[in-house]
Amino acid sequence: VRFAIAEDAPRFSEDYRVFLHFLDADGELMFNDDHAPPEPTTAWLPGQIISYDRRTIVPVYPYIGEVTVVVGLYSQETGNRLPMEGESIGQRAYPVATFEMASQSESGFFVYEDGWYAPESAPEAPDTEWRWTAGVALLSFRNPRADARFYLEVGGRPELFEAPQRLTMSIGEFEIGTLSLTAEEPSFHIVDIPRNRFGAEEAVILTLRVDPPFVPAELTDSENADDRELGMQVFYVFLERQL
């Protein structure tokens, strides 16, 4: 995301949010990634270039075709959008990119087997969902019969342990990756899986093992009544077949 502040622009009077909208070929909104920029707009200076990277996860959506990405700034207090230089498609929305949304391969659809709890979300952010795993959780999917890339966004509880929790990923007897759950915020990871690790069966079972797991009720002397064995929070998983 990149904004160029004009040399003669006045200072911002409030901290605006960025809207990042994804439109179908008819200009209809499919999904969005509205957010506060890393540096608040009240700190932006005339003549400054504001540039930052942001990873947006495209949800499963019933659409195939061209997607237009539009961006802009709006007031969280009033909802009013700011005018900016550039070609607007209307309502002070400015196109910045296009891409093609293709159909999802069957290997990208997961079945949550043993070791998964129901989806949860926080009241203040109902659009952000996660699932807790137990100490061991299984995912099954159709064999891609090709090299693939596994994406996952996870969160651990590093503050509960002297050493970070460890996630081990395996298919059958083959370990395909390990990582430490050290960050207090969710972390995003990419694991490349060679074709020969998927085996010959039509269905593949991916094992996610978190060590150590924990039980909230035991750690808090039952102040927290949650007596589930928990491993980690999983916010996103996806398998991409490599062509």
C-alpha positions as CSV (number, residue, x, y, z in Angstrom):
1,V,0.0,0.0,0.0
2,R,1.5,3.4,-1.0
3,F,0.3,7.0,-0.4
4,A,2.2,10.1,-1.7
5,I,1.4,13.2,0.4
6,A,1.4,16.4,-1.6
7,E,3.9,19.1,-0.7
8,D,1.1,21.6,0.0
9,A,-1.3,19.2,1.8
10,P,-2.6,20.2,5.2
11,R,-1.9,18.0,8.2
12,F,-4.5,15.3,9.0
13,S,-6.8,16.3,11.8
14,E,-7.7,12.8,12.8
15,D,-6.5,9.3,12.3
16,Y,-8.2,7.9,9.2
17,R,-8.5,4.3,8.3
18,V,-7.6,2.7,5.0
19,F,-10.3,1.0,3.1
20,L,-9.1,-1.8,0.8
21,H,-12.0,-3.2,-1.2
22,F,-12.2,-6.1,-3.7
23,L,-14.8,-5.7,-6.4
24,D,-16.2,-8.1,-9.0
25,A,-16.5,-7.4,-12.7
26,D,-19.8,-5.5,-12.0
27,G,-18.2,-3.3,-9.4
28,E,-19.9,-5.0,-6.5
29,L,-18.0,-5.4,-3.2
30,M,-17.1,-9.0,-2.5
31,F,-14.9,-8.6,0.6
32,N,-12.6,-6.0,2.2
33,D,-9.5,-5.6,4.3
34,D,-10.1,-2.2,6.0
35,H,-7.4,-1.4,8.5
36,A,-5.5,1.3,10.3
37,P,-2.2,2.1,8.7
38,P,1.0,1.2,10.7
39,E,1.8,4.9,11.1
40,P,-1.3,6.9,12.1
41,T,-2.4,9.6,9.5
42,T,-1.9,12.4,12.1
43,A,1.8,11.6,11.9
44,W,1.9,11.9,8.1
45,L,3.8,14.9,6.8
46,P,3.5,17.0,3.6
47,G,5.8,15.6,0.9
48,Q,6.1,12.2,2.6
49,I,5.8,8.8,0.9
50,I,3.8,6.3,3.1
51,S,4.5,2.8,1.9
52,Y,3.9,-0.5,3.7
53,D,3.3,-4.2,2.9
54,R,0.1,-5.9,4.0
55,R,-0.8,-9.5,3.5
56,T,-4.5,-10.0,2.7
57,I,-6.0,-13.5,2.8
58,V,-8.6,-13.9,0.1
59,P,-11.6,-15.8,1.5
60,V,-13.3,-18.7,-0.3
61,Y,-15.8,-16.8,-2.4
62,P,-18.2,-18.0,-5.1
63,Y,-16.7,-16.0,-8.0
64,I,-14.4,-16.6,-10.9
65,G,-13.1,-13.7,-13.0
66,E,-11.3,-10.3,-12.8
67,V,-11.1,-8.6,-9.4
68,T,-10.5,-4.9,-9.1
69,V,-8.8,-3.6,-5.9
70,V,-9.7,-0.1,-4.8
71,V,-8.3,2.0,-2.0
72,G,-9.0,5.1,-0.1
73,L,-9.2,6.8,3.4
74,Y,-12.2,7.3,5.6
75,S,-13.1,8.8,8.9
76,Q,-13.9,6.2,11.6
77,E,-16.0,8.8,13.3
78,T,-18.2,10.0,10.4
79,G,-17.6,7.4,7.7
80,N,-16.7,10.2,5.3
81,R,-14.1,9.5,2.6
82,L,-11.3,11.8,1.7
83,P,-10.8,13.1,-1.8
84,M,-7.4,12.1,-3.3
85,E,-5.6,12.7,-6.6
86,G,-6.1,10.0,-9.2
87,E,-8.8,8.4,-11.2
88,S,-11.8,7.6,-9.0
89,I,-14.5,5.0,-9.9
90,G,-16.9,6.9,-7.8
91,Q,-17.5,7.4,-4.0
92,R,-13.8,8.4,-3.7
93,A,-12.6,4.9,-4.3
94,Y,-9.4,4.6,-6.4
95,P,-8.4,1.5,-8.4
96,V,-4.8,0.3,-7.7
97,A,-4.7,-3.2,-9.0
98,T,-6.5,-6.1,-10.7
99,F,-6.1,-9.8,-10.6
100,E,-7.9,-13.0,-11.8
101,M,-9.7,-15.1,-9.2
102,A,-9.6,-18.7,-10.3
103,S,-11.5,-21.8,-9.0
104,Q,-10.0,-23.5,-6.0
105,S,-8.4,-26.9,-6.5
106,E,-9.9,-29.8,-4.6
107,S,-6.7,-30.3,-2.7
108,G,-7.3,-26.8,-1.2
109,F,-10.4,-28.0,0.7
110,F,-9.6,-29.4,4.2
111,V,-11.5,-31.7,6.4
112,Y,-10.9,-31.0,10.1
113,E,-10.5,-34.4,11.6
114,D,-9.6,-35.3,15.2
115,G,-8.1,-32.6,17.5
116,W,-10.1,-29.5,16.4
117,Y,-12.5,-27.4,18.4
118,A,-15.3,-25.3,16.9
119,P,-14.6,-21.9,15.3
120,E,-14.4,-18.9,17.7
121,S,-14.2,-15.1,17.4
122,A,-13.9,-12.1,19.7
123,P,-16.9,-9.8,20.1
124,E,-14.8,-6.8,19.1
125,A,-13.6,-8.5,15.9
126,P,-16.4,-10.9,14.8
127,D,-14.9,-11.2,11.3
128,T,-11.7,-12.8,12.6
129,E,-12.2,-16.4,13.3
130,W,-9.8,-19.1,14.6
131,R,-9.9,-22.7,15.8
132,W,-8.1,-24.1,18.8
133,T,-6.3,-27.4,18.3
134,A,-5.7,-30.0,20.9
135,G,-2.1,-31.2,21.4
136,V,-2.5,-33.2,18.2
137,A,-4.8,-32.2,15.3
138,L,-5.4,-33.8,12.0
139,L,-6.2,-32.2,8.6
140,S,-7.2,-34.3,5.6
141,F,-7.3,-33.3,2.0
142,R,-7.2,-34.7,-1.5
143,N,-3.7,-35.7,-2.8
144,P,-2.5,-32.9,-5.1
145,R,-0.1,-35.3,-6.8
146,A,2.3,-32.4,-7.3
147,D,4.6,-30.2,-5.3
148,A,2.5,-28.0,-3.0
149,R,2.9,-25.0,-0.7
150,F,1.1,-25.1,2.7
151,Y,0.2,-21.7,4.2
152,L,-0.8,-21.3,7.9
153,E,-1.4,-18.5,10.3
154,V,-1.1,-19.6,13.9
155,G,-0.9,-18.3,17.4
156,G,0.6,-19.9,20.5
157,R,0.9,-18.9,24.2
158,P,4.6,-18.2,24.7
159,E,3.9,-16.3,28.0
160,L,2.8,-19.6,29.6
161,F,6.0,-21.5,29.2
162,E,9.7,-21.0,29.9
163,A,10.5,-22.3,26.4
164,P,8.3,-21.6,23.3
165,Q,5.8,-24.2,22.2
166,R,7.0,-26.2,19.2
167,L,4.8,-27.1,16.2
168,T,5.7,-30.2,14.2
169,M,4.0,-30.9,10.9
170,S,4.1,-34.4,9.4
171,I,2.5,-36.6,6.8
172,G,2.8,-40.3,7.8
173,E,6.3,-40.9,9.0
174,F,7.7,-37.9,7.2
175,E,8.3,-34.6,9.0
176,I,7.6,-31.7,6.7
177,G,8.4,-28.8,9.0
178,T,8.8,-27.4,12.5
179,L,8.5,-24.0,14.0
180,S,8.5,-22.3,17.3
181,L,5.4,-20.4,18.5
182,T,7.2,-17.5,20.0
183,A,5.2,-14.4,18.9
184,E,2.4,-12.9,21.0
185,E,0.6,-12.0,17.8
186,P,-0.5,-14.6,15.1
187,S,2.3,-15.5,12.8
188,F,2.2,-16.5,9.1
189,H,4.2,-19.4,7.7
190,I,4.8,-21.1,4.4
191,V,5.9,-24.7,4.1
192,D,7.0,-26.2,0.8
193,I,6.0,-29.9,0.5
194,P,7.5,-32.0,-2.3
195,R,5.2,-34.3,-4.2
196,N,6.8,-37.6,-2.9
197,R,5.8,-36.7,0.7
198,F,2.0,-37.0,-0.2
199,G,2.3,-40.7,-0.9
200,A,0.1,-42.7,-3.3
201,E,-3.3,-42.7,-1.4
202,E,-6.1,-40.5,-2.7
203,A,-6.5,-38.8,0.7
204,V,-3.7,-37.2,2.7
205,I,-3.6,-36.8,6.5
206,L,-1.5,-33.9,7.8
207,T,-0.7,-34.1,11.5
208,L,-0.1,-30.9,13.5
209,R,1.5,-31.6,16.9
210,V,2.0,-28.9,19.5
211,D,4.4,-29.4,22.4
212,P,3.5,-28.7,25.1
213,P,-0.2,-28.4,25.1
214,F,-2.0,-26.8,28.1
215,V,-5.3,-26.8,29.9
216,P,-6.4,-23.3,31.0
217,A,-8.2,-24.5,34.1
218,E,-5.1,-26.2,35.4
219,L,-2.9,-23.2,34.8
220,T,-5.2,-20.8,36.6
221,D,-6.4,-23.0,39.6
222,S,-9.8,-23.1,37.9
223,E,-10.2,-19.3,37.7
224,N,-10.6,-20.0,34.0
225,A,-13.1,-22.8,33.7
226,D,-11.9,-23.9,30.3
227,D,-10.8,-27.5,30.8
228,R,-10.0,-28.3,27.2
229,E,-6.5,-29.4,26.2
230,L,-5.3,-26.7,23.9
231,G,-2.4,-26.6,21.5
232,M,-2.5,-23.4,19.3
233,Q,-4.9,-21.1,17.6
234,V,-5.2,-21.6,13.8
235,F,-6.5,-18.6,11.9
236,Y,-5.8,-19.8,8.4
237,V,-4.7,-22.9,6.5
238,F,-4.4,-23.3,2.7
239,L,-2.7,-25.7,0.4
240,E,-1.6,-24.5,-3.0
241,R,-0.8,-26.9,-5.8
242,Q,2.4,-25.9,-7.6
243,L,2.2,-26.1,-11.4
